[in-house]
């Protein structure tokens, strides 16, 4: 098999290293979990932090759902060689989760949620994340190529 990437892009086991943007997108998908951890860490101001980011508690609880595939991706990425079939389809699980987040955001806007700078920024970031998850050849190879 011809080398698609320079040798520095592979780890000591011969697998492609994780793209940095992939970690950023996982953090974006798990942003509600991040807010939850932040609120839990600051005990007295936890409710205030949650109210700033999620004034409607129902959206907070629904926001935790798309973070689950991202959290699982964090956990299994280091052991992807042990679960090659699961890992190969996990990219599509992340794409589906990102698509659901994007559709949910658009639905909330359509239903009259205020378009703030934060909402617009997250919407743009989610569109970019979905595009990158679907189109990045490097990410596709990261999920499928292995030298084991």
Chimera marker file (.cmm) of the C-alpha trace (Angstrom):
<marker_set name="trace">
<marker id="1" x="0.000" y="0.000" z="0.000" r="1" g="1" b="0" radius="0.5"/>
<marker id="2" x="1.485" y="3.373" z="-0.963" r="1" g="1" b="0" radius="0.5"/>
<marker id="3" x="2.023" y="5.933" z="1.778" r="1" g="1" b="0" radius="0.5"/>
<marker id="4" x="-0.717" y="8.545" z="1.728" r="1" g="1" b="0" radius="0.5"/>
<marker id="5" x="0.766" y="10.676" z="4.494" r="1" g="1" b="0" radius="0.5"/>
<marker id="6" x="4.277" y="11.492" z="5.690" r="1" g="1" b="0" radius="0.5"/>
<marker id="7" x="5.766" y="9.107" z="8.266" r="1" g="1" b="0" radius="0.5"/>
<marker id="8" x="5.357" y="11.732" z="11.006" r="1" g="1" b="0" radius="0.5"/>
<marker id="9" x="1.562" y="11.413" z="10.640" r="1" g="1" b="0" radius="0.5"/>
<marker id="10" x="1.665" y="7.842" z="11.955" r="1" g="1" b="0" radius="0.5"/>
<marker id="11" x="2.050" y="6.708" z="15.561" r="1" g="1" b="0" radius="0.5"/>
<marker id="12" x="4.469" y="4.041" z="16.803" r="1" g="1" b="0" radius="0.5"/>
<marker id="13" x="1.930" y="1.315" z="15.964" r="1" g="1" b="0" radius="0.5"/>
<marker id="14" x="1.622" y="2.470" z="12.366" r="1" g="1" b="0" radius="0.5"/>
<marker id="15" x="-1.831" y="4.013" z="12.730" r="1" g="1" b="0" radius="0.5"/>
<marker id="16" x="-2.692" y="7.526" z="11.637" r="1" g="1" b="0" radius="0.5"/>
<marker id="17" x="-2.469" y="10.057" z="14.422" r="1" g="1" b="0" radius="0.5"/>
<marker id="18" x="-5.643" y="11.775" z="15.471" r="1" g="1" b="0" radius="0.5"/>
<marker id="19" x="-6.324" y="15.012" z="13.592" r="1" g="1" b="0" radius="0.5"/>
<marker id="20" x="-6.385" y="17.968" z="16.013" r="1" g="1" b="0" radius="0.5"/>
<marker id="21" x="-9.589" y="19.261" z="14.457" r="1" g="1" b="0" radius="0.5"/>
<marker id="22" x="-11.251" y="15.960" z="15.349" r="1" g="1" b="0" radius="0.5"/>
<marker id="23" x="-10.688" y="16.629" z="19.071" r="1" g="1" b="0" radius="0.5"/>
<marker id="24" x="-12.110" y="20.143" z="18.632" r="1" g="1" b="0" radius="0.5"/>
<marker id="25" x="-15.238" y="18.766" z="16.987" r="1" g="1" b="0" radius="0.5"/>
<marker id="26" x="-15.677" y="16.209" z="19.752" r="1" g="1" b="0" radius="0.5"/>
<marker id="27" x="-15.498" y="19.051" z="22.280" r="1" g="1" b="0" radius="0.5"/>
<marker id="28" x="-18.050" y="20.984" z="20.231" r="1" g="1" b="0" radius="0.5"/>
<marker id="29" x="-20.403" y="18.003" z="20.220" r="1" g="1" b="0" radius="0.5"/>
<marker id="30" x="-19.925" y="17.470" z="23.956" r="1" g="1" b="0" radius="0.5"/>
<marker id="31" x="-20.300" y="21.167" z="24.835" r="1" g="1" b="0" radius="0.5"/>
<marker id="32" x="-23.304" y="20.575" z="27.095" r="1" g="1" b="0" radius="0.5"/>
<marker id="33" x="-21.289" y="18.048" z="29.084" r="1" g="1" b="0" radius="0.5"/>
<marker id="34" x="-18.534" y="20.647" z="29.399" r="1" g="1" b="0" radius="0.5"/>
<marker id="35" x="-21.037" y="23.180" z="30.778" r="1" g="1" b="0" radius="0.5"/>
<marker id="36" x="-22.350" y="20.530" z="33.186" r="1" g="1" b="0" radius="0.5"/>
<marker id="37" x="-18.843" y="19.803" z="34.483" r="1" g="1" b="0" radius="0.5"/>
<marker id="38" x="-18.132" y="23.530" z="34.760" r="1" g="1" b="0" radius="0.5"/>
<marker id="39" x="-21.356" y="24.087" z="36.711" r="1" g="1" b="0" radius="0.5"/>
<marker id="40" x="-20.660" y="21.129" z="38.984" r="1" g="1" b="0" radius="0.5"/>
<marker id="41" x="-17.118" y="22.338" z="39.663" r="1" g="1" b="0" radius="0.5"/>
<marker id="42" x="-18.350" y="25.764" z="40.791" r="1" g="1" b="0" radius="0.5"/>
<marker id="43" x="-20.864" y="24.579" z="43.341" r="1" g="1" b="0" radius="0.5"/>
<marker id="44" x="-22.394" y="27.851" z="44.513" r="1" g="1" b="0" radius="0.5"/>
<marker id="45" x="-22.623" y="29.358" z="41.025" r="1" g="1" b="0" radius="0.5"/>
<marker id="46" x="-23.621" y="26.180" z="39.195" r="1" g="1" b="0" radius="0.5"/>
<marker id="47" x="-27.252" y="27.186" z="38.741" r="1" g="1" b="0" radius="0.5"/>
<marker id="48" x="-26.218" y="30.613" z="37.487" r="1" g="1" b="0" radius="0.5"/>
<marker id="49" x="-23.834" y="29.074" z="34.939" r="1" g="1" b="0" radius="0.5"/>
<marker id="50" x="-26.505" y="26.666" z="33.705" r="1" g="1" b="0" radius="0.5"/>
<marker id="51" x="-29.025" y="29.527" z="33.459" r="1" g="1" b="0" radius="0.5"/>
<marker id="52" x="-26.666" y="31.600" z="31.309" r="1" g="1" b="0" radius="0.5"/>
<marker id="53" x="-26.033" y="28.835" z="28.775" r="1" g="1" b="0" radius="0.5"/>
<marker id="54" x="-29.359" y="26.995" z="29.052" r="1" g="1" b="0" radius="0.5"/>
<marker id="55" x="-32.213" y="29.202" z="30.283" r="1" g="1" b="0" radius="0.5"/>
<marker id="56" x="-34.634" y="26.427" z="29.276" r="1" g="1" b="0" radius="0.5"/>
<marker id="57" x="-33.697" y="23.318" z="31.263" r="1" g="1" b="0" radius="0.5"/>
<marker id="58" x="-35.367" y="21.035" z="28.704" r="1" g="1" b="0" radius="0.5"/>
<marker id="59" x="-32.831" y="22.095" z="26.061" r="1" g="1" b="0" radius="0.5"/>
<marker id="60" x="-30.065" y="21.375" z="28.551" r="1" g="1" b="0" radius="0.5"/>
<marker id="61" x="-31.153" y="17.772" z="29.053" r="1" g="1" b="0" radius="0.5"/>
<marker id="62" x="-31.666" y="17.250" z="25.332" r="1" g="1" b="0" radius="0.5"/>
<marker id="63" x="-28.253" y="18.842" z="24.721" r="1" g="1" b="0" radius="0.5"/>
<marker id="64" x="-26.571" y="16.068" z="26.689" r="1" g="1" b="0" radius="0.5"/>
<marker id="65" x="-27.648" y="13.406" z="24.154" r="1" g="1" b="0" radius="0.5"/>
<marker id="66" x="-25.387" y="14.326" z="21.184" r="1" g="1" b="0" radius="0.5"/>
<marker id="67" x="-22.433" y="14.482" z="23.542" r="1" g="1" b="0" radius="0.5"/>
<marker id="68" x="-22.698" y="10.764" z="24.301" r="1" g="1" b="0" radius="0.5"/>
<marker id="69" x="-21.225" y="9.584" z="20.960" r="1" g="1" b="0" radius="0.5"/>
<marker id="70" x="-18.479" y="12.198" z="21.297" r="1" g="1" b="0" radius="0.5"/>
<marker id="71" x="-17.645" y="10.998" z="24.820" r="1" g="1" b="0" radius="0.5"/>
<marker id="72" x="-17.556" y="7.393" z="23.623" r="1" g="1" b="0" radius="0.5"/>
<marker id="73" x="-15.286" y="8.424" z="20.737" r="1" g="1" b="0" radius="0.5"/>
<marker id="74" x="-12.919" y="9.970" z="23.293" r="1" g="1" b="0" radius="0.5"/>
<marker id="75" x="-12.871" y="6.698" z="25.215" r="1" g="1" b="0" radius="0.5"/>
<marker id="76" x="-12.434" y="4.242" z="22.350" r="1" g="1" b="0" radius="0.5"/>
<marker id="77" x="-10.074" y="6.296" z="20.167" r="1" g="1" b="0" radius="0.5"/>
<marker id="78" x="-7.039" y="5.083" z="22.089" r="1" g="1" b="0" radius="0.5"/>
<marker id="79" x="-8.127" y="1.475" z="21.652" r="1" g="1" b="0" radius="0.5"/>
<marker id="80" x="-9.509" y="1.707" z="18.143" r="1" g="1" b="0" radius="0.5"/>
<marker id="81" x="-7.332" y="-1.194" z="17.033" r="1" g="1" b="0" radius="0.5"/>
<marker id="82" x="-9.268" y="-3.468" z="19.412" r="1" g="1" b="0" radius="0.5"/>
<marker id="83" x="-12.632" y="-2.570" z="17.849" r="1" g="1" b="0" radius="0.5"/>
<marker id="84" x="-11.932" y="-1.967" z="14.141" r="1" g="1" b="0" radius="0.5"/>
<marker id="85" x="-15.497" y="-2.546" z="12.916" r="1" g="1" b="0" radius="0.5"/>
<marker id="86" x="-17.033" y="-0.418" z="15.641" r="1" g="1" b="0" radius="0.5"/>
<marker id="87" x="-14.445" y="2.285" z="15.020" r="1" g="1" b="0" radius="0.5"/>
<marker id="88" x="-15.056" y="2.255" z="11.257" r="1" g="1" b="0" radius="0.5"/>
<marker id="89" x="-18.765" y="2.998" z="11.729" r="1" g="1" b="0" radius="0.5"/>
<marker id="90" x="-18.255" y="5.438" z="14.598" r="1" g="1" b="0" radius="0.5"/>
<marker id="91" x="-17.495" y="8.271" z="12.181" r="1" g="1" b="0" radius="0.5"/>
<marker id="92" x="-21.027" y="7.876" z="10.821" r="1" g="1" b="0" radius="0.5"/>
<marker id="93" x="-22.420" y="7.874" z="14.357" r="1" g="1" b="0" radius="0.5"/>
<marker id="94" x="-20.656" y="11.211" z="14.921" r="1" g="1" b="0" radius="0.5"/>
<marker id="95" x="-21.969" y="12.532" z="11.590" r="1" g="1" b="0" radius="0.5"/>
<marker id="96" x="-25.519" y="11.545" z="12.597" r="1" g="1" b="0" radius="0.5"/>
<marker id="97" x="-25.131" y="13.186" z="16.014" r="1" g="1" b="0" radius="0.5"/>
<marker id="98" x="-23.829" y="16.362" z="14.381" r="1" g="1" b="0" radius="0.5"/>
<marker id="99" x="-26.699" y="16.356" z="11.900" r="1" g="1" b="0" radius="0.5"/>
<marker id="100" x="-29.202" y="15.997" z="14.738" r="1" g="1" b="0" radius="0.5"/>
<marker id="101" x="-27.620" y="18.905" z="16.627" r="1" g="1" b="0" radius="0.5"/>
<marker id="102" x="-27.748" y="21.083" z="13.535" r="1" g="1" b="0" radius="0.5"/>
<marker id="103" x="-31.372" y="20.160" z="12.772" r="1" g="1" b="0" radius="0.5"/>
<marker id="104" x="-32.304" y="20.818" z="16.407" r="1" g="1" b="0" radius="0.5"/>
<marker id="105" x="-30.679" y="24.254" z="16.328" r="1" g="1" b="0" radius="0.5"/>
<marker id="106" x="-32.466" y="25.157" z="13.109" r="1" g="1" b="0" radius="0.5"/>
<marker id="107" x="-35.776" y="23.956" z="14.564" r="1" g="1" b="0" radius="0.5"/>
<marker id="108" x="-35.292" y="26.115" z="17.664" r="1" g="1" b="0" radius="0.5"/>
<marker id="109" x="-34.545" y="29.137" z="15.475" r="1" g="1" b="0" radius="0.5"/>
<marker id="110" x="-37.577" y="28.409" z="13.305" r="1" g="1" b="0" radius="0.5"/>
<marker id="111" x="-39.714" y="28.227" z="16.450" r="1" g="1" b="0" radius="0.5"/>
<marker id="112" x="-38.599" y="31.737" z="17.404" r="1" g="1" b="0" radius="0.5"/>
<marker id="113" x="-35.502" y="31.375" z="19.554" r="1" g="1" b="0" radius="0.5"/>
<marker id="114" x="-33.503" y="34.586" z="19.522" r="1" g="1" b="0" radius="0.5"/>
<marker id="115" x="-30.507" y="34.608" z="17.174" r="1" g="1" b="0" radius="0.5"/>
<marker id="116" x="-27.673" y="35.874" z="19.359" r="1" g="1" b="0" radius="0.5"/>
<marker id="117" x="-23.969" y="36.052" z="18.582" r="1" g="1" b="0" radius="0.5"/>
<marker id="118" x="-23.402" y="32.854" z="20.577" r="1" g="1" b="0" radius="0.5"/>
<marker id="119" x="-26.225" y="31.038" z="18.777" r="1" g="1" b="0" radius="0.5"/>
<marker id="120" x="-24.943" y="32.171" z="15.388" r="1" g="1" b="0" radius="0.5"/>
<marker id="121" x="-21.371" y="31.159" z="16.273" r="1" g="1" b="0" radius="0.5"/>
<marker id="122" x="-22.488" y="27.700" z="17.383" r="1" g="1" b="0" radius="0.5"/>
<marker id="123" x="-24.615" y="27.320" z="14.261" r="1" g="1" b="0" radius="0.5"/>
<marker id="124" x="-21.658" y="28.179" z="12.016" r="1" g="1" b="0" radius="0.5"/>
<marker id="125" x="-19.359" y="25.880" z="14.012" r="1" g="1" b="0" radius="0.5"/>
<marker id="126" x="-21.882" y="23.034" z="13.752" r="1" g="1" b="0" radius="0.5"/>
<marker id="127" x="-22.246" y="23.504" z="9.993" r="1" g="1" b="0" radius="0.5"/>
<marker id="128" x="-18.461" y="23.446" z="9.615" r="1" g="1" b="0" radius="0.5"/>
<marker id="129" x="-18.172" y="20.378" z="11.859" r="1" g="1" b="0" radius="0.5"/>
<marker id="130" x="-20.752" y="18.466" z="9.830" r="1" g="1" b="0" radius="0.5"/>
<marker id="131" x="-19.041" y="19.443" z="6.578" r="1" g="1" b="0" radius="0.5"/>
<marker id="132" x="-15.607" y="18.390" z="7.890" r="1" g="1" b="0" radius="0.5"/>
<marker id="133" x="-16.836" y="15.090" z="9.342" r="1" g="1" b="0" radius="0.5"/>
<marker id="134" x="-18.359" y="14.221" z="5.965" r="1" g="1" b="0" radius="0.5"/>
<marker id="135" x="-15.658" y="15.485" z="3.622" r="1" g="1" b="0" radius="0.5"/>
<marker id="136" x="-12.247" y="15.097" z="5.271" r="1" g="1" b="0" radius="0.5"/>
<marker id="137" x="-10.208" y="12.384" z="3.565" r="1" g="1" b="0" radius="0.5"/>
<marker id="138" x="-7.737" y="12.446" z="6.454" r="1" g="1" b="0" radius="0.5"/>
<marker id="139" x="-10.545" y="11.770" z="8.939" r="1" g="1" b="0" radius="0.5"/>
<marker id="140" x="-11.965" y="9.022" z="6.731" r="1" g="1" b="0" radius="0.5"/>
<marker id="141" x="-8.537" y="7.390" z="6.662" r="1" g="1" b="0" radius="0.5"/>
<marker id="142" x="-8.159" y="7.857" z="10.411" r="1" g="1" b="0" radius="0.5"/>
<marker id="143" x="-11.270" y="5.759" z="10.914" r="1" g="1" b="0" radius="0.5"/>
<marker id="144" x="-10.350" y="3.042" z="8.394" r="1" g="1" b="0" radius="0.5"/>
<marker id="145" x="-6.598" y="2.738" z="7.815" r="1" g="1" b="0" radius="0.5"/>
<marker id="146" x="-4.632" y="0.528" z="10.137" r="1" g="1" b="0" radius="0.5"/>
<marker id="147" x="-1.303" y="-1.254" z="9.819" r="1" g="1" b="0" radius="0.5"/>
<marker id="148" x="-2.000" y="-3.822" z="12.510" r="1" g="1" b="0" radius="0.5"/>
<link id1="1" id2="2" r="1" g="1" b="0" radius="0.2"/>
<link id1="2" id2="3" r="1" g="1" b="0" radius="0.2"/>
<link id1="3" id2="4" r="1" g="1" b="0" radius="0.2"/>
<link id1="4" id2="5" r="1" g="1" b="0" radius="0.2"/>
<link id1="5" id2="6" r="1" g="1" b="0" radius="0.2"/>
<link id1="6" id2="7" r="1" g="1" b="0" radius="0.2"/>
<link id1="7" id2="8" r="1" g="1" b="0" radius="0.2"/>
<link id1="8" id2="9" r="1" g="1" b="0" radius="0.2"/>
<link id1="9" id2="10" r="1" g="1" b="0" radius="0.2"/>
<link id1="10" id2="11" r="1" g="1" b="0" radius="0.2"/>
<link id1="11" id2="12" r="1" g="1" b="0" radius="0.2"/>
<link id1="12" id2="13" r="1" g="1" b="0" radius="0.2"/>
<link id1="13" id2="14" r="1" g="1" b="0" radius="0.2"/>
<link id1="14" id2="15" r="1" g="1" b="0" radius="0.2"/>
<link id1="15" id2="16" r="1" g="1" b="0" radius="0.2"/>
<link id1="16" id2="17" r="1" g="1" b="0" radius="0.2"/>
<link id1="17" id2="18" r="1" g="1" b="0" radius="0.2"/>
<link id1="18" id2="19" r="1" g="1" b="0" radius="0.2"/>
<link id1="19" id2="20" r="1" g="1" b="0" radius="0.2"/>
<link id1="20" id2="21" r="1" g="1" b="0" radius="0.2"/>
<link id1="21" id2="22" r="1" g="1" b="0" radius="0.2"/>
<link id1="22" id2="23" r="1" g="1" b="0" radius="0.2"/>
<link id1="23" id2="24" r="1" g="1" b="0" radius="0.2"/>
<link id1="24" id2="25" r="1" g="1" b="0" radius="0.2"/>
<link id1="25" id2="26" r="1" g="1" b="0" radius="0.2"/>
<link id1="26" id2="27" r="1" g="1" b="0" radius="0.2"/>
<link id1="27" id2="28" r="1" g="1" b="0" radius="0.2"/>
<link id1="28" id2="29" r="1" g="1" b="0" radius="0.2"/>
<link id1="29" id2="30" r="1" g="1" b="0" radius="0.2"/>
<link id1="30" id2="31" r="1" g="1" b="0" radius="0.2"/>
<link id1="31" id2="32" r="1" g="1" b="0" radius="0.2"/>
<link id1="32" id2="33" r="1" g="1" b="0" radius="0.2"/>
<link id1="33" id2="34" r="1" g="1" b="0" radius="0.2"/>
<link id1="34" id2="35" r="1" g="1" b="0" radius="0.2"/>
<link id1="35" id2="36" r="1" g="1" b="0" radius="0.2"/>
<link id1="36" id2="37" r="1" g="1" b="0" radius="0.2"/>
<link id1="37" id2="38" r="1" g="1" b="0" radius="0.2"/>
<link id1="38" id2="39" r="1" g="1" b="0" radius="0.2"/>
<link id1="39" id2="40" r="1" g="1" b="0" radius="0.2"/>
<link id1="40" id2="41" r="1" g="1" b="0" radius="0.2"/>
<link id1="41" id2="42" r="1" g="1" b="0" radius="0.2"/>
<link id1="42" id2="43" r="1" g="1" b="0" radius="0.2"/>
<link id1="43" id2="44" r="1" g="1" b="0" radius="0.2"/>
<link id1="44" id2="45" r="1" g="1" b="0" radius="0.2"/>
<link id1="45" id2="46" r="1" g="1" b="0" radius="0.2"/>
<link id1="46" id2="47" r="1" g="1" b="0" radius="0.2"/>
<link id1="47" id2="48" r="1" g="1" b="0" radius="0.2"/>
<link id1="48" id2="49" r="1" g="1" b="0" radius="0.2"/>
<link id1="49" id2="50" r="1" g="1" b="0" radius="0.2"/>
<link id1="50" id2="51" r="1" g="1" b="0" radius="0.2"/>
<link id1="51" id2="52" r="1" g="1" b="0" radius="0.2"/>
<link id1="52" id2="53" r="1" g="1" b="0" radius="0.2"/>
<link id1="53" id2="54" r="1" g="1" b="0" radius="0.2"/>
<link id1="54" id2="55" r="1" g="1" b="0" radius="0.2"/>
<link id1="55" id2="56" r="1" g="1" b="0" radius="0.2"/>
<link id1="56" id2="57" r="1" g="1" b="0" radius="0.2"/>
<link id1="57" id2="58" r="1" g="1" b="0" radius="0.2"/>
<link id1="58" id2="59" r="1" g="1" b="0" radius="0.2"/>
<link id1="59" id2="60" r="1" g="1" b="0" radius="0.2"/>
<link id1="60" id2="61" r="1" g="1" b="0" radius="0.2"/>
<link id1="61" id2="62" r="1" g="1" b="0" radius="0.2"/>
<link id1="62" id2="63" r="1" g="1" b="0" radius="0.2"/>
<link id1="63" id2="64" r="1" g="1" b="0" radius="0.2"/>
<link id1="64" id2="65" r="1" g="1" b="0" radius="0.2"/>
<link id1="65" id2="66" r="1" g="1" b="0" radius="0.2"/>
<link id1="66" id2="67" r="1" g="1" b="0" radius="0.2"/>
<link id1="67" id2="68" r="1" g="1" b="0" radius="0.2"/>
<link id1="68" id2="69" r="1" g="1" b="0" radius="0.2"/>
<link id1="69" id2="70" r="1" g="1" b="0" radius="0.2"/>
<link id1="70" id2="71" r="1" g="1" b="0" radius="0.2"/>
<link id1="71" id2="72" r="1" g="1" b="0" radius="0.2"/>
<link id1="72" id2="73" r="1" g="1" b="0" radius="0.2"/>
<link id1="73" id2="74" r="1" g="1" b="0" radius="0.2"/>
<link id1="74" id2="75" r="1" g="1" b="0" radius="0.2"/>
<link id1="75" id2="76" r="1" g="1" b="0" radius="0.2"/>
<link id1="76" id2="77" r="1" g="1" b="0" radius="0.2"/>
<link id1="77" id2="78" r="1" g="1" b="0" radius="0.2"/>
<link id1="78" id2="79" r="1" g="1" b="0" radius="0.2"/>
<link id1="79" id2="80" r="1" g="1" b="0" radius="0.2"/>
<link id1="80" id2="81" r="1" g="1" b="0" radius="0.2"/>
<link id1="81" id2="82" r="1" g="1" b="0" radius="0.2"/>
<link id1="82" id2="83" r="1" g="1" b="0" radius="0.2"/>
<link id1="83" id2="84" r="1" g="1" b="0" radius="0.2"/>
<link id1="84" id2="85" r="1" g="1" b="0" radius="0.2"/>
<link id1="85" id2="86" r="1" g="1" b="0" radius="0.2"/>
<link id1="86" id2="87" r="1" g="1" b="0" radius="0.2"/>
<link id1="87" id2="88" r="1" g="1" b="0" radius="0.2"/>
<link id1="88" id2="89" r="1" g="1" b="0" radius="0.2"/>
<link id1="89" id2="90" r="1" g="1" b="0" radius="0.2"/>
<link id1="90" id2="91" r="1" g="1" b="0" radius="0.2"/>
<link id1="91" id2="92" r="1" g="1" b="0" radius="0.2"/>
<link id1="92" id2="93" r="1" g="1" b="0" radius="0.2"/>
<link id1="93" id2="94" r="1" g="1" b="0" radius="0.2"/>
<link id1="94" id2="95" r="1" g="1" b="0" radius="0.2"/>
<link id1="95" id2="96" r="1" g="1" b="0" radius="0.2"/>
<link id1="96" id2="97" r="1" g="1" b="0" radius="0.2"/>
<link id1="97" id2="98" r="1" g="1" b="0" radius="0.2"/>
<link id1="98" id2="99" r="1" g="1" b="0" radius="0.2"/>
<link id1="99" id2="100" r="1" g="1" b="0" radius="0.2"/>
<link id1="100" id2="101" r="1" g="1" b="0" radius="0.2"/>
<link id1="101" id2="102" r="1" g="1" b="0" radius="0.2"/>
<link id1="102" id2="103" r="1" g="1" b="0" radius="0.2"/>
<link id1="103" id2="104" r="1" g="1" b="0" radius="0.2"/>
<link id1="104" id2="105" r="1" g="1" b="0" radius="0.2"/>
<link id1="105" id2="106" r="1" g="1" b="0" radius="0.2"/>
<link id1="106" id2="107" r="1" g="1" b="0" radius="0.2"/>
<link id1="107" id2="108" r="1" g="1" b="0" radius="0.2"/>
<link id1="108" id2="109" r="1" g="1" b="0" radius="0.2"/>
<link id1="109" id2="110" r="1" g="1" b="0" radius="0.2"/>
<link id1="110" id2="111" r="1" g="1" b="0" radius="0.2"/>
<link id1="111" id2="112" r="1" g="1" b="0" radius="0.2"/>
<link id1="112" id2="113" r="1" g="1" b="0" radius="0.2"/>
<link id1="113" id2="114" r="1" g="1" b="0" radius="0.2"/>
<link id1="114" id2="115" r="1" g="1" b="0" radius="0.2"/>
<link id1="115" id2="116" r="1" g="1" b="0" radius="0.2"/>
<link id1="116" id2="117" r="1" g="1" b="0" radius="0.2"/>
<link id1="117" id2="118" r="1" g="1" b="0" radius="0.2"/>
<link id1="118" id2="119" r="1" g="1" b="0" radius="0.2"/>
<link id1="119" id2="120" r="1" g="1" b="0" radius="0.2"/>
<link id1="120" id2="121" r="1" g="1" b="0" radius="0.2"/>
<link id1="121" id2="122" r="1" g="1" b="0" radius="0.2"/>
<link id1="122" id2="123" r="1" g="1" b="0" radius="0.2"/>
<link id1="123" id2="124" r="1" g="1" b="0" radius="0.2"/>
<link id1="124" id2="125" r="1" g="1" b="0" radius="0.2"/>
<link id1="125" id2="126" r="1" g="1" b="0" radius="0.2"/>
<link id1="126" id2="127" r="1" g="1" b="0" radius="0.2"/>
<link id1="127" id2="128" r="1" g="1" b="0" radius="0.2"/>
<link id1="128" id2="129" r="1" g="1" b="0" radius="0.2"/>
<link id1="129" id2="130" r="1" g="1" b="0" radius="0.2"/>
<link id1="130" id2="131" r="1" g="1" b="0" radius="0.2"/>
<link id1="131" id2="132" r="1" g="1" b="0" radius="0.2"/>
<link id1="132" id2="133" r="1" g="1" b="0" radius="0.2"/>
<link id1="133" id2="134" r="1" g="1" b="0" radius="0.2"/>
<link id1="134" id2="135" r="1" g="1" b="0" radius="0.2"/>
<link id1="135" id2="136" r="1" g="1" b="0" radius="0.2"/>
<link id1="136" id2="137" r="1" g="1" b="0" radius="0.2"/>
<link id1="137" id2="138" r="1" g="1" b="0" radius="0.2"/>
<link id1="138" id2="139" r="1" g="1" b="0" radius="0.2"/>
<link id1="139" id2="140" r="1" g="1" b="0" radius="0.2"/>
<link id1="140" id2="141" r="1" g="1" b="0" radius="0.2"/>
<link id1="141" id2="142" r="1" g="1" b="0" radius="0.2"/>
<link id1="142" id2="143" r="1" g="1" b="0" radius="0.2"/>
<link id1="143" id2="144" r="1" g="1" b="0" radius="0.2"/>
<link id1="144" id2="145" r="1" g="1" b="0" radius="0.2"/>
<link id1="145" id2="146" r="1" g="1" b="0" radius="0.2"/>
<link id1="146" id2="147" r="1" g="1" b="0" radius="0.2"/>
<link id1="147" id2="148" r="1" g="1" b="0" radius="0.2"/>
</marker_set>
